[in-house]
Amino acid sequence: MSGPLAGVRVLDLTSVAMGPYATQILGDMGADVIKIEARQGDVFRHVSPCANEGMGAAFLNLNRNKRSVVLDLKTPEGHGALLELVQNADVLVFNVRPQSMRKLGLDYATLAALNPRLIYCGAYGFSEAGPYAGRPAFDDIVQAMSGAASLQGHGSADGPAYMNTILADKVAGLTIAYSVSMALYERERSGQGQSIEVPMFETVVSFLLTEHLAGKTFRPARGDTGYDRVLSPHRRPYRTKDGYLGLLPYTDAQWRRFFEVAGCAGYADDPRFAKTAARSRHIDALYEIVNNVIASRGTDEWMSLLGDADLPVTRVVSPDELLDDPHLQAIGFFRDDAHPTEGAITTMSIPVTFSRTPGDVRRLAPNLGEHTEEVLGEHTAAKSG
C-alpha cells in the first residue's frame, strides 16, 4: 500500500453515500478499509443502473479501495468477530444512530476499553447534544432543514428546490475524512484515541452560512441573511445567440476589461459598478446588463473575445461532455478499469496529488462479503503469531 495513510486500518460500518464517500477517500490515501456489511449489503448496492444485482454504479463509485466483510452484528458470532477486529483497528466509522450502536454494545466507552488508541467517528443526522438527537435524516431532509432548499429556490415561483446532487451527504463525507485524519495526527502526539461526532445538519448549516449569514453576522444586524450576489435572480449561465456561457468578471480590473471588450465601456465608469462595494449593492442591475449584452453574440465569438481579454469564461458543459474534456483527458482523470465481476467500467482518478506519498487505486469496489474469510483469517493468524 502507498499513500499518506498507509498502515492505517479503518473499520467502515457505513452505508449509502456520506460514510462510504469519506472512507473511500481514506482508502484512496492508503488506508486498509474493511467495509462491514449486513447480509443484505449496503442499500446503495441496489440503486440502478447496474450490470449485476448488488453492484450499482453509485456503489462502484463510492467503495473502491475497500474489502467487504459480512457480519451479523446482532448475533454473538458476528458481534464477537467485530470486537476482535476493533482491537487491531485504528479507526471505526459508523453512520447509524448512536442509540443503535449503544444497543449493540458498540458505544465508544466499550470499544475504547478494548483499544484506547481507537479513533471512533459517528456520522449521523444531528448532534447528540441537542433536541433533534436521534431523529432520522437523509440528504433531502438535511437540505430542507439546513436552508439549502430555501436558498436553491430563492426567487423562484416554484418555491424551494433540492440541489441536483447529494450535497449534504458529500459535505459531511468530506468533513468525516478530514476529522479522522486530524484525530490520527493528534494521536501520534498523545498516544490516545478519541470519539468524533460529525452531524450532517450542523455541518451543512456551517457550510452554507459561511457567506449566507451575511447581515446577521453583526449585532445589531446590518441586513438579512443571504449573500446578494449569489442570490441575484440574474445569476445564472448567460444565454448567447446559440448556447450558454459561464462568465464571472470579479475584480475591478476584470469588470473594466469586460465592459470594454463587450462594447459598453461607459459602464466601466458608472459609480454603481466601478468598485467592489458598489457592485455588491447593485448586483441585480449589473447582472441584468450582462445578460442583455451576452445575448447579442454567439458562444464562439464570446469565447474568443473574453478569452483574449483574460476573463474567467467557459461554455456550459454537461456531464456527458466531461467524458471528452481535453483537460481531463490530458491528466488521465477518467480511468478505464476492468472489474473482476462487472467487466469494463469507467472510474475517476484521485483528484488530489502528493509529491512523495501519492494515493492509488489498489482495488475496485468489492462484491458483498468478498473478503470475509480473508480478513477474519488475517486476524486469527495475527493472534496465533
N, C-alpha and C positions, 0 to 999 in steps of 0.2 A: 504494500500500500504506500501511496505517496500523499502529499498534501500536508497543510499545517496542522491537521487534526489526526494524522496517522498515529495509531496506537490507542486512540480513544474508543471505548466501546459504549454504544448507545442502545438502550432497550426502548423500542418505539412502540408504545401502546396507543397509537393514534390512528384515526381513520378519516375518510373523506378528503379534505384539502388542507386545512390550516396546519395540522400537525405533520402530515406527510410532506408538505412543501418545506417545512422547517427541517425535518430530519433528512430529506434528500439533499438539502444544502450542506448539512453536516457530513453526509456521506460523500458528496462531491469533494469535500475538503479533506477526505481521507479517513473519516471515522468508520468503524465497523458497526453498521446499523443493523440491528436484529429486530425485524418487524414481527411483533407478537399479534397473531390474529386468532379470532374465534373460528369455529369450524365452518361457519358460513362465509368468513372472509370479510375484508374491508368492503363496505357497501359500494364504494366507488369502482370496485372491480366490475360491477354490473351496469354501469352507465354507458350507454351506447355513444358512438359506434364502436364495434369490436369485431375482430376476426373470429375469436373463440370466446365462448361464455366465460366470464370471470377475468377477462383481460382487456377491459375497455381502454379507449385511447387516453382518457384523463388519468386513469390509474397508471398507465405506462409512463406518462409524463411527470408523475409525482413520486415514483417509487423505485427509481434506479439506484444502484449502489446500496441495495439492502438485501438481507437474507430473510426469508419468510419462515416463521416457526408457528405451528398451530398448537395452541394450548387452551384448554377449557379451564379458565381460572376459578370456576365455581366448583370444580372437583378437587379433592385432596391432591391427586396426582399432578394436575395442571398448576395448582397453586404452589405446591411444593417445588415443582420444576422452576417456576419463576423466581421463587425465593433463592434457589440455588444460583440462578443466573445473576441476581441482584448482587450477590456477594463479590462478583468479579467485574461488575459494570462500573462505568464512570458516570453515566447519565441515564436517567429514566424520564421519558416524556410521555404524558398522557393527556387526552382531551375529553374524557368523560367527566361528569360532575364529581366534585370531591366527595360527596356523600357516598357515591358508588364505590370509590376507592376505599373509603373507611369501612364500608360493609364487607368488602373483600379482604380486609386486613392488610391493605397495601398503602396505608397512610404514611406520611413522612417519618413520624416518630418510630413506627415499626421497622421501616426499611433502613433508617439511619442507624438503628441499633445493630443491624446486620452489617452495615457498610457505612461507617462515619464519613467516608470521602465521597459519598454519592451526591451528585447534583440531581435534584428531584424537581422537575418542572411540570406544573399543572397549567394547562391552557384550556380555558372554557369561557362561557359567556360573560360572567360578571364576578367582580371581586367578592370574596367571602366576607369582606368587612362591611358590606352594605346590604340594604333590604332586598336587593334583586338577587342575592346569592341563591344559587341552586335553580334558578329559572332556566328552562331550555332556551338555546339560542343557536341560530344558524345565520349564514351570511345575510340573507334577506331581512331577517329580524333585526340584526345589528345595523344594517344600512338604514332601516326605517327609524330605529331608536336613536342613532348617533347624529342625526342631522344630514347624513349623506343623501338620502332620498329627497329630502326637502330642498337641499342645495341643487341637486341634479335637475329637479323640476322647477327651479326658481323662474318665475315669469312665464311659465308655460300654461296654456289654457287647459292642458291635460292633467295638471297637478303634479304631485311628487312622482319621481321616477327612480327606479333602481339603475345603478351604473351597469353597463354591459360587460362586467367582469366580476368575479367573486372577490371584490375589493377587501371586505372585512377579513375573510379567510387569509388572503395573501399578506395583508399588512400585519396581521397578528403572527403569521408564519415567519415573516422576516424578523419580527420582534423576538420570537422564541429563539431563532438562530443566533441573534447577537447576544441575547441574555445568557444563553447556555455557554457561549464562547467566553463571555466576560466572567462567568462564575468559574469556568475551568481555569482561567488565568489567575483569578483570586485564590483558587485552591492551591495553586503552585506556591503561593506565598504563605498561606495559613496552614495548609495540610488538611483542611476541613471542608466537607461538603456543605450544602445548604439547600433550602427549599425556595423555589421561584414560583411566583404566580403571574401568568400573563392573561389577563381578562380581555376578551375581544372588545367589549363595549367601551371600556376606558381607553384601550389602546387606539381605537378608531376615533373616538372623540378627541383625544390628544392630537392625532394625525390631522384631523380636519380643521380644528380650531387654531392651529398654528397661524394661519392667515385670516381665518374667518371670525376669530374673536373680535378683531378689528376695534371699533369704537368702544366696545365693552371692556377692552383691556384697561381703560382708565377709570378712575373713581374720583369724582363722578364721571359718568360715561361721556365720551366725545362722539357719540353716534351709535348706530345699531351694530349688531353683528353682521358679518358678510364683507368679503373683500370685493369692492366695487368693480375692479377691472375684470375679475373672473366671472362675476355675476351679470355683467352687461348683456342685454339681450342681443347685442350685435357681435358678441364674441363667439364666433363660430368660423369654420373654414369659409373663406371668401369664394363666392361664385364668380368664375371668369366667363368669357363668352362660350367656352366649350368644356369647362370642368371646374375644379376646385383647387384652391391654394391654401396652405397653412402659412401664415405670414405674421411675424411679430417684430417690427422695429421696437426697440426698448429704450435705448439711451437717447439723450438729446441729439447727439450727432447722427444716430441712425434715423431718427424721425426726420431730421432736416434733409438727409440724403433721399429718404423715401419721397418726400414732397417734391424734391427737385426732379428725381427720375420720373415720377408719376405725372409731371406736368402741372402741378399745382403748388408751385414754390411759394405762393403767397401765404399759405398756411404755416410755413416754417417760422414766420414772424408773428403769427397770431398769438396774442398773450394767453389764450386758452390752451395752446399746445406746445409752446416753446420750451417749457421746463417740466420736469417730472411731477412736481407737486400740482401744477396747474392741470396737466393731463389727467391726473388722478381725479380731479374734481369735475372734469368734463369728458370722462371716458366714453360715455354713450354717444355724444356728439362726434367725437373723434372716430370711433369705430363705424359709425354710420357713414361718415365721409369716405373712409377706406372701402367699405362695402360698395359704395357707388362708383368709386374710381376703379376698383379692380374689375368690376363688371364690364368695363369698356374695352378690354383687350382679351386675347386668348391666353391660355395657360403657358404655352411655349414662349410666347413673346414676353410675358411677365417673368418667367424663369430666367430668361436671358438678361433682361434689363435689371432685375433685382439682384440676380447672382453677381453680375458685373459690378454692382454697387456694394457688394459685400454685405448684403442684408440677410437676416435669417428667413429663409423661404423654402418651401418644399411643395411638391404635388401631394395631394391627399392619397395615401396608399392603403389598399385593402389588405387584409390578412393573406389572401391568396397571392397577391403581388409580392409580399415579403419573401416568399419562397424563391423568387428570382431576383431579389435585390442584389445589385452588383457589389455593394459593400459587404453584405452578409456572406455572399459567395466568396469574396476575396479572403475573408478571415476564416472560412470554413465553419460558419456558425451552425448551419444545418448539417447533421450527420446522417449518412446512410448506414444503418446498422442492420445486422441480421440477428433477430431474436430467436432463441432456441426453439420456441414453440409458435411464435406469431409470425415468423418469416421476416421479410424485408420491411423495415419501418424507418420513418424519418424522426429523428430526435434533435434536440438542441444541445449545443455545446455549453460548457460552463462559461457564463459571461465574465467572470472575474478572473484575472490572471495574477499569479505570484511569480516573481522573478526567480526565486530559489526553491520554493516548495509548492509547485502548482498542483491543483487538484486534478482528478482524472475520472473518466467513466470506466469503472472496472467491471461492472456487471449491469445488465439491463433488468427491468422490473421482474421480480420473481413470481413464479406460479405459487398458488396457495399451498403452504406447508412444504415447499420445495426443499427447505434446509433444516427441517425439524431434527432429523436424525443426525445430521452433520453438526449442528450447533450443540445439541444435548450431548453428543458423543465427545465433542471437544471439552466440554465441562467435566465429564466423567474422567476423561484422560488426564486433565489437569489436576483433578483431586487425587487420582491414584498415583500420579507422578510426584 
